[in-house]
């Protein structure tokens, strides 16, 4: 292939893929969202996180942003994250919900730690161990949600919220850590985080849903920016492969030619 044909091929390829939120045929790519909550525990009849997830809907914004929403309700067990985290890399936004005892407002978790409390048992009776969640894993993993922007947007919406750097030492921390680690291993650009919500009497479900919706809307521009970055990287790699396959060419000339 000569230089002229190479430039034409590159130009047509760029035109076909100029929209990072669309497939090659122009069909918009959906933004995939995973929401999780927990089943009741400690002889409770219900869990606010389960209620919040089951009743949540993005119908009014679904068609506008091309959202695909999946929901999972998990057992409060150390084994719960095993099957779930495998799918983390296939989503753009992953939001885990759990109930926080004696918290007055929405609580966004910033950090997850590689540890489990050995003194606590889950409802199945399984007891923790005095070792890390993952042997040799990072001690701390940070949520990949744009937390600062989310908190700003929540405050503008009048939703009370706080930032936490300790998700507990039981299942909530375990789930967040496992999801973040899986996203890192799979090189996923998923925005993964955990939101603790107050118990039923402390915050109306309407406010919880408002916080969830605000979080999703805040993340959408970051998802699109991530896709643009991913596309740029992919295009550059493809250009390098072509140069290597077709011999020496003037790289600077090709990059500036339109």
N, C-alpha and C positions, 0 to 999 in steps of 0.2 A: 504493500500500500504506500503511495507516494505522500508527500507532505500535504498536498492540497486535499486529497481524499481523506487523510487523517483528520484535518481540521474540519472538513464537512461532517465527518462521522461524529466528532466530538461536539460540534455545534448542534446537530440533530439530537444527540443523546442528552445534551444539556436542556434542549427545548422540551423533550419528552418528560424530563424529571425535574423541571424548574420549580414545581410545587412540592415541597417536602411533605405536605400533608395529603398528597394524592399518589395513587398507584400509577404505573406506566400508562394505563389507559385513561387516566384523568379522573378515575373514581376516587373520591375522598377516602382517606384511610380513617377508620374510626379511632376514637380515643378510648382505650379499654380501661375500665376502672374495676377494682376489686374492693369490696367492703366486707369486713368480717366483724362478728360479734360473738359473745360467749353465751352458752346455755346457763341456766340457773346453777348455783352452787351453794354449799353450806345450808342445805334444807330450805332454800328460798324457792318460792313458787315462780319467780320470774327474774330476768336479768335485764336492766335498762339498756344494755348494749345490744342485746338481741332484739328488743322492741324497736330500738332506733334504726337498726339495719333493715329489719323486715318491713317497716312502714315507710322507709325513705324512698323517694321517687325523684327522678330528674326529668320527668316527662316534659315539663315546660321549657327546658333548655336542651333536651336530647337531640332534636332534629337540627337545631341551630349549630351545635358543636359536633354532631356526629358521635354521640356518646354511646358506649356499650357498657352496661352495668351488670356485674356479677356479684352475688351475695353468698357468703358462707357463714354458717353458725357452727362454732367449734365447741367441743367438750372442754371443760376446764381440767385438762390433763396434760402432763408433760409430753405425751405422745401426739397431741393435737397438731403441732406444727409440721410433722413429718411429711404428710402428703401435700399440705398446702403450699409450703415454701418452694416445692418443685415448680409450681406454676408462676412464681413471682415474676420471673423474667419475661413473661408473655403479656404483662400489663404495663400501662403507662403510669397509672396512679394506684397505689396500694395503701388503703387506710384501714388500720385495725382499731376497733373500739373496745374499750373495757370500762367497767364501772370503778370509780374511785371513791373510797370511803372517806367521808368527812371532808370532801373538797367542795367549795361553794360555787365553782365555776368550771368552764371547760379548761382542761389541762393538756397542753401539747407536750409530748415527750421529745426531748432533744437528743438523749443518749441512751444507748443500750449497753449492758455490761455482760461480760462472758462469765457469768456465775449463776448458781441456783442455791437458794437457801436450803440447807440440809435438814432444818428442823420442821419444815412444812410438808404436809401431805396433800395431794390433790384428792378430789372426791372419790377416785377409784381406790384410794388407799396407798398409792405409790408414793414412796418417800424420796426426797432429794438426796443428792450425794455431795460430799465435800470436794467436788472437782468442777472444772469449768464446763460450760455448755458444750464447747468444742475444744478438745485438746489441741493446744498450739494455735488456737484462733486469736484474733486481736482482742485485747483487753476491753477496748471501747470502740463502738461504732456509732457514728452520728446519723441521725435521721436525714434522709435526702430530700425531704420536703423543704420548700422555701419558707421556713418557719417565720423569719422576721417579717416578710411580706404578708404572710397569712395573719399574723397577730395584728399588724396594722389594719388589714382589711376587716378583720373581726371587730376591732375597736370602732372603726368607722361605721359598721353595721349595728353598733350598740350591743354586741355580744361580749359578755364578760369572759375573759380568758387569762390564763397564766402560762408561763413557760416553766417546765420541769426538767431537771437533769437527772432524775432518778425515777425510773418506771416501776420500781419495786424489785423484789428479789424472787419472784415466783413466775407464774405463767405469762403475765403481760410482758415482762422483760424478756423472757425466753422467746416469745413469739416475735417481738420486734427484732431481737438480735438475730434470730434464725433467718428472718426475711431479709434483713440487710446483708447478712453474710452471703446468702444465696444470690442476691442481686449482684453483689460484688464478684462472686465466682463466675457467674454467667455473663459478666460484663454488660449487664442490663442497665439501661438508663432510666429505670422505673423510679418514680418518686414515692418513697416508702416512709410511712410514719405511723404513729400511734396517738390516739386521742382518748384520754380518760374523761368520762362524763360523770356528773354528780348522780347520786341516787334520785329516784323518782320525785320525791317531795321537794328537792332542792332546786330543780331547774325544769321548767316545762319542756315536753318533748318538742314543741314547736321551735324553741330556741336551740335545741340540740340539732334539729334538722337544718335550721338556718346556718348554724356553724358548719355543718357538713357541706352544705351547698356552697357556702362562701369559700371554704377550703378548696373544693373542686374547681370553682371558677378562677380562683387565684392561680391554681396549678396549670391551667390550660395553656396560657402563653409560654410558660416554661417548657411544657411538653413540645410545643411547636418549635421553640428555639432549639431544643435538643435535637429535634428531627432535622432542622436546617444544618446544624453542626455536623450531624451524622452523615447527611447527604454530601456536604462539602468534603468531608474526609474521604468518603467513598469515591467521589469524583476524582479527587487528587490521586488516590491509589490506582484507579483505573487508568488515568493518564500516564502514570509512571509505568504501569504494565505495558501500555501500548508503545511507549518509548523504547522499553527494553526489547519488546518483540520485533519492532520495526527498524531498529538501528538508531544511530545518533541523529538527533534533531535539535534545532535551536529552541530550547525549552522556554527561554524568556520571550521569544517571538511568538510561540504558540500560546503562551499564557495571556499575552496582551492583544492577540489578534481576535477580532470579533466578526 
